[in-house]
Amino acid sequence: MVAAGVQFGWALQLSLLTPYIQVLSCVRIWSDKCSSKYGRRRPFILAGSLMISVAVTIIGFSADIGYLLGDADEDHRNFKGT
């Protein structure tokens, strides 16, 4: 049974990594063609950092956001995200 769990973990990692690699390849091509006054990579690093910050904040408040969007009261915890 342990081997099945390890195989499942590898399958999950590979399934999640494939879109990341594809997006990374597209961003690499776009940044190579970029001619910003801030350089080729810096605008993409800044945009990626901002998107990751927003995503982590949304994940942190996901239970509260779900409650605001209509989750049932029994699924909601009493603790607020702060």
PDB file of N, CA, C and O in Angstrom:
ATOM      1  N   MET A   1       0.810  -1.204   0.000  1.00  0.00           N
ATOM      2  CA  MET A   1       0.000   0.000   0.000  1.00  0.00           C
ATOM      3  C   MET A   1       0.852   1.266   0.000  1.00  0.00           C
ATOM      4  O   MET A   1       0.437   2.292  -0.538  1.00  0.00           O
ATOM      5  N   VAL A   2       2.030   1.202   0.594  1.00  0.00           N
ATOM      6  CA  VAL A   2       2.886   2.376   0.630  1.00  0.00           C
ATOM      7  C   VAL A   2       3.315   2.759  -0.779  1.00  0.00           C
ATOM      8  O   VAL A   2       3.368   3.942  -1.117  1.00  0.00           O
ATOM      9  N   ALA A   3       3.623   1.755  -1.605  1.00  0.00           N
ATOM     10  CA  ALA A   3       4.056   2.039  -2.966  1.00  0.00           C
ATOM     11  C   ALA A   3       2.959   2.738  -3.754  1.00  0.00           C
ATOM     12  O   ALA A   3       3.248   3.615  -4.568  1.00  0.00           O
ATOM     13  N   ALA A   4       1.706   2.363  -3.525  1.00  0.00           N
ATOM     14  CA  ALA A   4       0.600   3.018  -4.223  1.00  0.00           C
ATOM     15  C   ALA A   4       0.507   4.481  -3.808  1.00  0.00           C
ATOM     16  O   ALA A   4       0.220   5.342  -4.639  1.00  0.00           O
ATOM     17  N   GLY A   5       0.746   4.771  -2.538  1.00  0.00           N
ATOM     18  CA  GLY A   5       0.713   6.157  -2.071  1.00  0.00           C
ATOM     19  C   GLY A   5       1.831   6.988  -2.681  1.00  0.00           C
ATOM     20  O   GLY A   5       1.625   8.149  -3.033  1.00  0.00           O
ATOM     21  N   VAL A   6       3.012   6.397  -2.808  1.00  0.00           N
ATOM     22  CA  VAL A   6       4.143   7.100  -3.413  1.00  0.00           C
ATOM     23  C   VAL A   6       3.862   7.367  -4.885  1.00  0.00           C
ATOM     24  O   VAL A   6       4.137   8.458  -5.385  1.00  0.00           O
ATOM     25  N   GLN A   7       3.313   6.374  -5.578  1.00  0.00           N
ATOM     26  CA  GLN A   7       2.988   6.559  -6.988  1.00  0.00           C
ATOM     27  C   GLN A   7       1.922   7.625  -7.168  1.00  0.00           C
ATOM     28  O   GLN A   7       1.984   8.426  -8.101  1.00  0.00           O
ATOM     29  N   PHE A   8       0.939   7.632  -6.268  1.00  0.00           N
ATOM     30  CA  PHE A   8      -0.103   8.662  -6.337  1.00  0.00           C
ATOM     31  C   PHE A   8       0.504  10.037  -6.118  1.00  0.00           C
ATOM     32  O   PHE A   8       0.136  10.991  -6.805  1.00  0.00           O
ATOM     33  N   GLY A   9       1.427  10.154  -5.174  1.00  0.00           N
ATOM     34  CA  GLY A   9       2.084  11.439  -4.919  1.00  0.00           C
ATOM     35  C   GLY A   9       2.875  11.922  -6.124  1.00  0.00           C
ATOM     36  O   GLY A   9       2.820  13.103  -6.469  1.00  0.00           O
ATOM     37  N   TRP A  10       3.609  11.023  -6.766  1.00  0.00           N
ATOM     38  CA  TRP A  10       4.362  11.403  -7.968  1.00  0.00           C
ATOM     39  C   TRP A  10       3.431  11.821  -9.088  1.00  0.00           C
ATOM     40  O   TRP A  10       3.702  12.793  -9.794  1.00  0.00           O
ATOM     41  N   ALA A  11       2.321  11.084  -9.260  1.00  0.00           N
ATOM     42  CA  ALA A  11       1.364  11.431 -10.315  1.00  0.00           C
ATOM     43  C   ALA A  11       0.766  12.803 -10.061  1.00  0.00           C
ATOM     44  O   ALA A  11       0.585  13.588 -10.992  1.00  0.00           O
ATOM     45  N   LEU A  12       0.463  13.090  -8.816  1.00  0.00           N
ATOM     46  CA  LEU A  12      -0.104  14.392  -8.469  1.00  0.00           C
ATOM     47  C   LEU A  12       0.902  15.509  -8.736  1.00  0.00           C
ATOM     48  O   LEU A  12       0.541  16.547  -9.289  1.00  0.00           O
ATOM     49  N   GLN A  13       2.152  15.306  -8.349  1.00  0.00           N
ATOM     50  CA  GLN A  13       3.165  16.324  -8.587  1.00  0.00           C
ATOM     51  C   GLN A  13       3.377  16.574 -10.074  1.00  0.00           C
ATOM     52  O   GLN A  13       3.488  17.723 -10.502  1.00  0.00           O
ATOM     53  N   LEU A  14       3.433  15.532 -10.843  1.00  0.00           N
ATOM     54  CA  LEU A  14       3.644  15.693 -12.277  1.00  0.00           C
ATOM     55  C   LEU A  14       2.453  16.350 -12.952  1.00  0.00           C
ATOM     56  O   LEU A  14       2.624  17.140 -13.881  1.00  0.00           O
ATOM     57  N   SER A  15       1.247  16.033 -12.495  1.00  0.00           N
ATOM     58  CA  SER A  15       0.068  16.647 -13.106  1.00  0.00           C
ATOM     59  C   SER A  15      -0.004  18.135 -12.778  1.00  0.00           C
ATOM     60  O   SER A  15      -0.499  18.922 -13.584  1.00  0.00           O
ATOM     61  N   LEU A  16       0.477  18.521 -11.625  1.00  0.00           N
ATOM     62  CA  LEU A  16       0.469  19.930 -11.252  1.00  0.00           C
ATOM     63  C   LEU A  16       1.651  20.680 -11.846  1.00  0.00           C
ATOM     64  O   LEU A  16       1.571  21.891 -12.050  1.00  0.00           O
ATOM     65  N   LEU A  17       2.732  19.993 -12.122  1.00  0.00           N
ATOM     66  CA  LEU A  17       3.941  20.641 -12.619  1.00  0.00           C
ATOM     67  C   LEU A  17       3.871  20.924 -14.114  1.00  0.00           C
ATOM     68  O   LEU A  17       4.480  21.887 -14.581  1.00  0.00           O
ATOM     69  N   THR A  18       3.149  20.116 -14.867  1.00  0.00           N
ATOM     70  CA  THR A  18       3.098  20.281 -16.316  1.00  0.00           C
ATOM     71  C   THR A  18       2.558  21.646 -16.741  1.00  0.00           C
ATOM     72  O   THR A  18       3.177  22.294 -17.585  1.00  0.00           O
ATOM     73  N   PRO A  19       1.417  22.116 -16.188  1.00  0.00           N
ATOM     74  CA  PRO A  19       0.979  23.465 -16.573  1.00  0.00           C
ATOM     75  C   PRO A  19       1.975  24.541 -16.164  1.00  0.00           C
ATOM     76  O   PRO A  19       2.134  25.535 -16.872  1.00  0.00           O
ATOM     77  N   TYR A  20       2.641  24.358 -15.044  1.00  0.00           N
ATOM     78  CA  TYR A  20       3.630  25.328 -14.589  1.00  0.00           C
ATOM     79  C   TYR A  20       4.767  25.441 -15.596  1.00  0.00           C
ATOM     80  O   TYR A  20       5.213  26.544 -15.912  1.00  0.00           O
ATOM     81  N   ILE A  21       5.233  24.308 -16.095  1.00  0.00           N
ATOM     82  CA  ILE A  21       6.324  24.317 -17.065  1.00  0.00           C
ATOM     83  C   ILE A  21       5.882  24.981 -18.363  1.00  0.00           C
ATOM     84  O   ILE A  21       6.653  25.718 -18.978  1.00  0.00           O
ATOM     85  N   GLN A  22       4.639  24.722 -18.786  1.00  0.00           N
ATOM     86  CA  GLN A  22       4.140  25.325 -20.014  1.00  0.00           C
ATOM     87  C   GLN A  22       4.023  26.834 -19.873  1.00  0.00           C
ATOM     88  O   GLN A  22       4.411  27.573 -20.778  1.00  0.00           O
ATOM     89  N   VAL A  23       3.498  27.295 -18.759  1.00  0.00           N
ATOM     90  CA  VAL A  23       3.376  28.736 -18.526  1.00  0.00           C
ATOM     91  C   VAL A  23       4.755  29.371 -18.426  1.00  0.00           C
ATOM     92  O   VAL A  23       4.983  30.456 -18.960  1.00  0.00           O
ATOM     93  N   LEU A  24       5.663  28.704 -17.752  1.00  0.00           N
ATOM     94  CA  LEU A  24       7.014  29.221 -17.620  1.00  0.00           C
ATOM     95  C   LEU A  24       7.687  29.371 -18.983  1.00  0.00           C
ATOM     96  O   LEU A  24       8.406  30.341 -19.221  1.00  0.00           O
ATOM     97  N   SER A  25       7.457  28.425 -19.863  1.00  0.00           N
ATOM     98  CA  SER A  25       8.024  28.519 -21.206  1.00  0.00           C
ATOM     99  C   SER A  25       7.455  29.707 -21.973  1.00  0.00           C
ATOM    100  O   SER A  25       8.191  30.407 -22.669  1.00  0.00           O
ATOM    101  N   CYS A  26       6.145  29.938 -21.849  1.00  0.00           N
ATOM    102  CA  CYS A  26       5.526  31.085 -22.524  1.00  0.00           C
ATOM    103  C   CYS A  26       6.065  32.398 -21.972  1.00  0.00           C
ATOM    104  O   CYS A  26       6.371  33.314 -22.735  1.00  0.00           O
ATOM    105  N   VAL A  27       6.182  32.493 -20.661  1.00  0.00           N
ATOM    106  CA  VAL A  27       6.691  33.719 -20.038  1.00  0.00           C
ATOM    107  C   VAL A  27       8.137  33.952 -20.445  1.00  0.00           C
ATOM    108  O   VAL A  27       8.544  35.092 -20.668  1.00  0.00           O
ATOM    109  N   ARG A  28       8.902  32.899 -20.540  1.00  0.00           N
ATOM    110  CA  ARG A  28      10.296  33.030 -20.962  1.00  0.00           C
ATOM    111  C   ARG A  28      10.379  33.606 -22.381  1.00  0.00           C
ATOM    112  O   ARG A  28      11.207  34.476 -22.652  1.00  0.00           O
ATOM    113  N   ILE A  29       9.526  33.122 -23.275  1.00  0.00           N
ATOM    114  CA  ILE A  29       9.522  33.626 -24.655  1.00  0.00           C
ATOM    115  C   ILE A  29       9.096  35.094 -24.684  1.00  0.00           C
ATOM    116  O   ILE A  29       9.713  35.910 -25.369  1.00  0.00           O
ATOM    117  N   TRP A  30       8.032  35.429 -23.934  1.00  0.00           N
ATOM    118  CA  TRP A  30       7.555  36.823 -23.908  1.00  0.00           C
ATOM    119  C   TRP A  30       8.611  37.758 -23.329  1.00  0.00           C
ATOM    120  O   TRP A  30       8.810  38.866 -23.828  1.00  0.00           O
ATOM    121  N   SER A  31       9.289  37.306 -22.269  1.00  0.00           N
ATOM    122  CA  SER A  31      10.276  38.188 -21.642  1.00  0.00           C
ATOM    123  C   SER A  31      11.505  38.373 -22.534  1.00  0.00           C
ATOM    124  O   SER A  31      12.143  39.425 -22.494  1.00  0.00           O
ATOM    125  N   ASP A  32      11.837  37.377 -23.328  1.00  0.00           N
ATOM    126  CA  ASP A  32      12.961  37.536 -24.255  1.00  0.00           C
ATOM    127  C   ASP A  32      12.655  38.574 -25.336  1.00  0.00           C
ATOM    128  O   ASP A  32      13.564  39.227 -25.847  1.00  0.00           O
ATOM    129  N   LYS A  33      11.381  38.725 -25.681  1.00  0.00           N
ATOM    130  CA  LYS A  33      10.980  39.684 -26.707  1.00  0.00           C
ATOM    131  C   LYS A  33      10.632  41.058 -26.129  1.00  0.00           C
ATOM    132  O   LYS A  33      10.378  41.998 -26.882  1.00  0.00           O
ATOM    133  N   CYS A  34      10.618  41.176 -24.810  1.00  0.00           N
ATOM    134  CA  CYS A  34      10.228  42.422 -24.145  1.00  0.00           C
ATOM    135  C   CYS A  34      11.344  43.470 -24.286  1.00  0.00           C
ATOM    136  O   CYS A  34      12.529  43.159 -24.169  1.00  0.00           O
ATOM    137  N   SER A  35      10.937  44.695 -24.537  1.00  0.00           N
ATOM    138  CA  SER A  35      11.923  45.774 -24.642  1.00  0.00           C
ATOM    139  C   SER A  35      11.531  46.933 -23.729  1.00  0.00           C
ATOM    140  O   SER A  35      11.474  48.084 -24.163  1.00  0.00           O
ATOM    141  N   SER A  36      11.265  46.624 -22.481  1.00  0.00           N
ATOM    142  CA  SER A  36      10.877  47.626 -21.491  1.00  0.00           C
ATOM    143  C   SER A  36      12.105  48.423 -21.039  1.00  0.00           C
ATOM    144  O   SER A  36      13.238  47.950 -21.122  1.00  0.00           O
ATOM    145  N   LYS A  37      11.851  49.632 -20.564  1.00  0.00           N
ATOM    146  CA  LYS A  37      12.974  50.427 -20.054  1.00  0.00           C
ATOM    147  C   LYS A  37      13.503  49.867 -18.736  1.00  0.00           C
ATOM    148  O   LYS A  37      14.589  50.245 -18.296  1.00  0.00           O
ATOM    149  N   TYR A  38      12.747  48.970 -18.101  1.00  0.00           N
ATOM    150  CA  TYR A  38      13.163  48.349 -16.848  1.00  0.00           C
ATOM    151  C   TYR A  38      13.901  47.038 -17.074  1.00  0.00           C
ATOM    152  O   TYR A  38      14.308  46.384 -16.113  1.00  0.00           O
ATOM    153  N   GLY A  39      14.075  46.653 -18.311  1.00  0.00           N
ATOM    154  CA  GLY A  39      14.774  45.415 -18.634  1.00  0.00           C
ATOM    155  C   GLY A  39      13.807  44.374 -19.169  1.00  0.00           C
ATOM    156  O   GLY A  39      12.605  44.608 -19.292  1.00  0.00           O
ATOM    157  N   ARG A  40      14.368  43.230 -19.480  1.00  0.00           N
ATOM    158  CA  ARG A  40      13.526  42.186 -20.059  1.00  0.00           C
ATOM    159  C   ARG A  40      12.810  41.366 -19.001  1.00  0.00           C
ATOM    160  O   ARG A  40      11.671  40.955 -19.223  1.00  0.00           O
ATOM    161  N   ARG A  41      13.423  41.118 -17.879  1.00  0.00           N
ATOM    162  CA  ARG A  41      12.866  40.199 -16.883  1.00  0.00           C
ATOM    163  C   ARG A  41      12.140  40.901 -15.739  1.00  0.00           C
ATOM    164  O   ARG A  41      11.191  40.345 -15.187  1.00  0.00           O
ATOM    165  N   ARG A  42      12.559  42.098 -15.376  1.00  0.00           N
ATOM    166  CA  ARG A  42      12.000  42.756 -14.195  1.00  0.00           C
ATOM    167  C   ARG A  42      10.489  42.959 -14.234  1.00  0.00           C
ATOM    168  O   ARG A  42       9.839  42.723 -13.215  1.00  0.00           O
ATOM    169  N   PRO A  43       9.887  43.382 -15.349  1.00  0.00           N
ATOM    170  CA  PRO A  43       8.424  43.519 -15.351  1.00  0.00           C
ATOM    171  C   PRO A  43       7.709  42.197 -15.089  1.00  0.00           C
ATOM    172  O   PRO A  43       6.664  42.175 -14.439  1.00  0.00           O
ATOM    173  N   PHE A  44       8.257  41.112 -15.584  1.00  0.00           N
ATOM    174  CA  PHE A  44       7.638  39.809 -15.384  1.00  0.00           C
ATOM    175  C   PHE A  44       7.833  39.316 -13.958  1.00  0.00           C
ATOM    176  O   PHE A  44       6.944  38.673 -13.400  1.00  0.00           O
ATOM    177  N   ILE A  45       8.970  39.604 -13.368  1.00  0.00           N
ATOM    178  CA  ILE A  45       9.206  39.246 -11.968  1.00  0.00           C
ATOM    179  C   ILE A  45       8.262  40.030 -11.067  1.00  0.00           C
ATOM    180  O   ILE A  45       7.702  39.469 -10.125  1.00  0.00           O
ATOM    181  N   LEU A  46       8.077  41.321 -11.340  1.00  0.00           N
ATOM    182  CA  LEU A  46       7.169  42.137 -10.543  1.00  0.00           C
ATOM    183  C   LEU A  46       5.725  41.653 -10.679  1.00  0.00           C
ATOM    184  O   LEU A  46       5.022  41.510  -9.680  1.00  0.00           O
ATOM    185  N   ALA A  47       5.286  41.404 -11.906  1.00  0.00           N
ATOM    186  CA  ALA A  47       3.914  40.940 -12.121  1.00  0.00           C
ATOM    187  C   ALA A  47       3.689  39.582 -11.465  1.00  0.00           C
ATOM    188  O   ALA A  47       2.647  39.363 -10.847  1.00  0.00           O
ATOM    189  N   GLY A  48       4.639  38.679 -11.589  1.00  0.00           N
ATOM    190  CA  GLY A  48       4.517  37.368 -10.954  1.00  0.00           C
ATOM    191  C   GLY A  48       4.481  37.461  -9.438  1.00  0.00           C
ATOM    192  O   GLY A  48       3.720  36.746  -8.786  1.00  0.00           O
ATOM    193  N   SER A  49       5.303  38.342  -8.875  1.00  0.00           N
ATOM    194  CA  SER A  49       5.319  38.525  -7.419  1.00  0.00           C
ATOM    195  C   SER A  49       3.989  39.072  -6.915  1.00  0.00           C
ATOM    196  O   SER A  49       3.484  38.636  -5.881  1.00  0.00           O
ATOM    197  N   LEU A  50       3.427  40.023  -7.645  1.00  0.00           N
ATOM    198  CA  LEU A  50       2.134  40.574  -7.241  1.00  0.00           C
ATOM    199  C   LEU A  50       1.027  39.525  -7.337  1.00  0.00           C
ATOM    200  O   LEU A  50       0.173  39.440  -6.454  1.00  0.00           O
ATOM    201  N   MET A  51       1.038  38.730  -8.402  1.00  0.00           N
ATOM    202  CA  MET A  51       0.010  37.692  -8.548  1.00  0.00           C
ATOM    203  C   MET A  51       0.129  36.629  -7.456  1.00  0.00           C
ATOM    204  O   MET A  51      -0.887  36.158  -6.945  1.00  0.00           O
ATOM    205  N   ILE A  52       1.346  36.248  -7.095  1.00  0.00           N
ATOM    206  CA  ILE A  52       1.530  35.272  -6.026  1.00  0.00           C
ATOM    207  C   ILE A  52       1.080  35.841  -4.691  1.00  0.00           C
ATOM    208  O   ILE A  52       0.485  35.123  -3.887  1.00  0.00           O
ATOM    209  N   SER A  53       1.353  37.118  -4.437  1.00  0.00           N
ATOM    210  CA  SER A  53       0.907  37.748  -3.192  1.00  0.00           C
ATOM    211  C   SER A  53      -0.614  37.761  -3.079  1.00  0.00           C
ATOM    212  O   SER A  53      -1.169  37.479  -2.016  1.00  0.00           O
ATOM    213  N   VAL A  54      -1.276  38.087  -4.172  1.00  0.00           N
ATOM    214  CA  VAL A  54      -2.743  38.083  -4.174  1.00  0.00           C
ATOM    215  C   VAL A  54      -3.274  36.666  -3.969  1.00  0.00           C
ATOM    216  O   VAL A  54      -4.222  36.466  -3.210  1.00  0.00           O
ATOM    217  N   ALA A  55      -2.672  35.683  -4.638  1.00  0.00           N
ATOM    218  CA  ALA A  55      -3.122  34.304  -4.513  1.00  0.00           C
ATOM    219  C   ALA A  55      -2.955  33.784  -3.089  1.00  0.00           C
ATOM    220  O   ALA A  55      -3.851  33.114  -2.575  1.00  0.00           O
ATOM    221  N   VAL A  56      -1.836  34.078  -2.445  1.00  0.00           N
ATOM    222  CA  VAL A  56      -1.603  33.620  -1.070  1.00  0.00           C
ATOM    223  C   VAL A  56      -2.591  34.287  -0.123  1.00  0.00           C
ATOM    224  O   VAL A  56      -3.075  33.646   0.810  1.00  0.00           O
ATOM    225  N   THR A  57      -2.898  35.558  -0.344  1.00  0.00           N
ATOM    226  CA  THR A  57      -3.884  36.250   0.489  1.00  0.00           C
ATOM    227  C   THR A  57      -5.264  35.625   0.316  1.00  0.00           C
ATOM    228  O   THR A  57      -5.980  35.420   1.296  1.00  0.00           O
ATOM    229  N   ILE A  58      -5.635  35.323  -0.910  1.00  0.00           N
ATOM    230  CA  ILE A  58      -6.936  34.698  -1.157  1.00  0.00           C
ATOM    231  C   ILE A  58      -6.999  33.314  -0.508  1.00  0.00           C
ATOM    232  O   ILE A  58      -8.030  32.950   0.058  1.00  0.00           O
ATOM    233  N   ILE A  59      -5.927  32.546  -0.581  1.00  0.00           N
ATOM    234  CA  ILE A  59      -5.903  31.232   0.062  1.00  0.00           C
ATOM    235  C   ILE A  59      -6.070  31.382   1.572  1.00  0.00           C
ATOM    236  O   ILE A  59      -6.782  30.595   2.196  1.00  0.00           O
ATOM    237  N   GLY A  60      -5.429  32.374   2.160  1.00  0.00           N
ATOM    238  CA  GLY A  60      -5.540  32.594   3.603  1.00  0.00           C
ATOM    239  C   GLY A  60      -6.952  32.932   4.056  1.00  0.00           C
ATOM    240  O   GLY A  60      -7.359  32.564   5.158  1.00  0.00           O
ATOM    241  N   PHE A  61      -7.687  33.618   3.225  1.00  0.00           N
ATOM    242  CA  PHE A  61      -9.045  34.021   3.569  1.00  0.00           C
ATOM    243  C   PHE A  61     -10.095  33.196   2.828  1.00  0.00           C
ATOM    244  O   PHE A  61     -11.237  33.636   2.695  1.00  0.00           O
ATOM    245  N   SER A  62      -9.733  32.014   2.346  1.00  0.00           N
ATOM    246  CA  SER A  62     -10.642  31.238   1.503  1.00  0.00           C
ATOM    247  C   SER A  62     -11.914  30.814   2.238  1.00  0.00           C
ATOM    248  O   SER A  62     -12.987  30.806   1.635  1.00  0.00           O
ATOM    249  N   ALA A  63     -11.825  30.465   3.516  1.00  0.00           N
ATOM    250  CA  ALA A  63     -13.025  30.080   4.261  1.00  0.00           C
ATOM    251  C   ALA A  63     -13.973  31.267   4.409  1.00  0.00           C
ATOM    252  O   ALA A  63     -15.186  31.119   4.255  1.00  0.00           O
ATOM    253  N   ASP A  64     -13.428  32.430   4.704  1.00  0.00           N
ATOM    254  CA  ASP A  64     -14.260  33.619   4.841  1.00  0.00           C
ATOM    255  C   ASP A  64     -14.864  34.031   3.505  1.00  0.00           C
ATOM    256  O   ASP A  64     -16.022  34.447   3.448  1.00  0.00           O
ATOM    257  N   ILE A  65     -14.096  33.920   2.442  1.00  0.00           N
ATOM    258  CA  ILE A  65     -14.604  34.260   1.114  1.00  0.00           C
ATOM    259  C   ILE A  65     -15.711  33.284   0.725  1.00  0.00           C
ATOM    260  O   ILE A  65     -16.727  33.690   0.160  1.00  0.00           O
ATOM    261  N   GLY A  66     -15.520  32.001   1.024  1.00  0.00           N
ATOM    262  CA  GLY A  66     -16.556  31.013   0.742  1.00  0.00           C
ATOM    263  C   GLY A  66     -17.831  31.304   1.489  1.00  0.00           C
ATOM    264  O   GLY A  66     -18.923  31.165   0.938  1.00  0.00           O
ATOM    265  N   TYR A  67     -17.706  31.711   2.751  1.00  0.00           N
ATOM    266  CA  TYR A  67     -18.900  32.058   3.535  1.00  0.00           C
ATOM    267  C   TYR A  67     -19.605  33.260   2.923  1.00  0.00           C
ATOM    268  O   TYR A  67     -20.834  33.279   2.846  1.00  0.00           O
ATOM    269  N   LEU A  68     -18.855  34.255   2.490  1.00  0.00           N
ATOM    270  CA  LEU A  68     -19.466  35.428   1.862  1.00  0.00           C
ATOM    271  C   LEU A  68     -20.144  35.093   0.543  1.00  0.00           C
ATOM    272  O   LEU A  68     -21.102  35.757   0.147  1.00  0.00           O
ATOM    273  N   LEU A  69     -19.650  34.062  -0.140  1.00  0.00           N
ATOM    274  CA  LEU A  69     -20.232  33.673  -1.415  1.00  0.00           C
ATOM    275  C   LEU A  69     -21.360  32.662  -1.277  1.00  0.00           C
ATOM    276  O   LEU A  69     -21.911  32.210  -2.281  1.00  0.00           O
ATOM    277  N   GLY A  70     -21.714  32.297  -0.030  1.00  0.00           N
ATOM    278  CA  GLY A  70     -22.909  31.478   0.159  1.00  0.00           C
ATOM    279  C   GLY A  70     -22.709  30.110   0.759  1.00  0.00           C
ATOM    280  O   GLY A  70     -23.632  29.297   0.706  1.00  0.00           O
ATOM    281  N   ASP A  71     -21.552  29.803   1.332  1.00  0.00           N
ATOM    282  CA  ASP A  71     -21.393  28.523   2.010  1.00  0.00           C
ATOM    283  C   ASP A  71     -22.358  28.443   3.185  1.00  0.00           C
ATOM    284  O   ASP A  71     -22.752  29.463   3.751  1.00  0.00           O
ATOM    285  N   ALA A  72     -22.727  27.235   3.540  1.00  0.00           N
ATOM    286  CA  ALA A  72     -23.650  27.027   4.652  1.00  0.00           C
ATOM    287  C   ALA A  72     -22.969  27.365   5.979  1.00  0.00           C
ATOM    288  O   ALA A  72     -21.745  27.311   6.093  1.00  0.00           O
ATOM    289  N   ASP A  73     -23.779  27.713   6.973  1.00  0.00           N
ATOM    290  CA  ASP A  73     -23.229  28.087   8.277  1.00  0.00           C
ATOM    291  C   ASP A  73     -22.486  26.943   8.949  1.00  0.00           C
ATOM    292  O   ASP A  73     -21.495  27.183   9.639  1.00  0.00           O
ATOM    293  N   GLU A  74     -22.939  25.693   8.766  1.00  0.00           N
ATOM    294  CA  GLU A  74     -22.271  24.577   9.435  1.00  0.00           C
ATOM    295  C   GLU A  74     -20.888  24.302   8.851  1.00  0.00           C
ATOM    296  O   GLU A  74     -20.065  23.654   9.498  1.00  0.00           O
ATOM    297  N   ASP A  75     -20.621  24.787   7.631  1.00  0.00           N
ATOM    298  CA  ASP A  75     -19.302  24.612   7.029  1.00  0.00           C
ATOM    299  C   ASP A  75     -18.349  25.741   7.395  1.00  0.00           C
ATOM    300  O   ASP A  75     -17.154  25.650   7.114  1.00  0.00           O
ATOM    301  N   HIS A  76     -18.850  26.797   8.011  1.00  0.00           N
ATOM    302  CA  HIS A  76     -18.042  27.979   8.306  1.00  0.00           C
ATOM    303  C   HIS A  76     -17.467  27.880   9.710  1.00  0.00           C
ATOM    304  O   HIS A  76     -18.162  27.480  10.644  1.00  0.00           O
ATOM    305  N   ARG A  77     -16.220  28.237   9.856  1.00  0.00           N
ATOM    306  CA  ARG A  77     -15.590  28.258  11.178  1.00  0.00           C
ATOM    307  C   ARG A  77     -15.825  29.624  11.815  1.00  0.00           C
ATOM    308  O   ARG A  77     -16.134  30.588  11.114  1.00  0.00           O
ATOM    309  N   ASN A  78     -15.687  29.714  13.097  1.00  0.00           N
ATOM    310  CA  ASN A  78     -15.939  30.964  13.812  1.00  0.00           C
ATOM    311  C   ASN A  78     -14.769  31.930  13.700  1.00  0.00           C
ATOM    312  O   ASN A  78     -14.963  33.144  13.765  1.00  0.00           O
ATOM    313  N   PHE A  79     -13.562  31.411  13.534  1.00  0.00           N
ATOM    314  CA  PHE A  79     -12.374  32.253  13.491  1.00  0.00           C
ATOM    315  C   PHE A  79     -12.307  33.010  12.161  1.00  0.00           C
ATOM    316  O   PHE A  79     -12.440  32.411  11.094  1.00  0.00           O
ATOM    317  N   LYS A  80     -12.105  34.307  12.229  1.00  0.00           N
ATOM    318  CA  LYS A  80     -11.912  35.113  11.025  1.00  0.00           C
ATOM    319  C   LYS A  80     -10.430  35.136  10.678  1.00  0.00           C
ATOM    320  O   LYS A  80      -9.590  34.920  11.551  1.00  0.00           O
ATOM    321  N   GLY A  81     -10.103  35.390   9.431  1.00  0.00           N
ATOM    322  CA  GLY A  81      -8.755  35.233   8.897  1.00  0.00           C
ATOM    323  C   GLY A  81      -7.645  36.037   9.537  1.00  0.00           C
ATOM    324  O   GLY A  81      -6.484  35.672   9.348  1.00  0.00           O
ATOM    325  N   THR A  82      -7.900  37.091  10.273  1.00  0.00           N
ATOM    326  CA  THR A  82      -6.807  37.922  10.773  1.00  0.00           C
ATOM    327  C   THR A  82      -6.173  37.377  11.968  1.00  0.00           C
ATOM    328  O   THR A  82      -5.236  37.975  12.497  1.00  0.00           O
TER     329      THR A  82
END
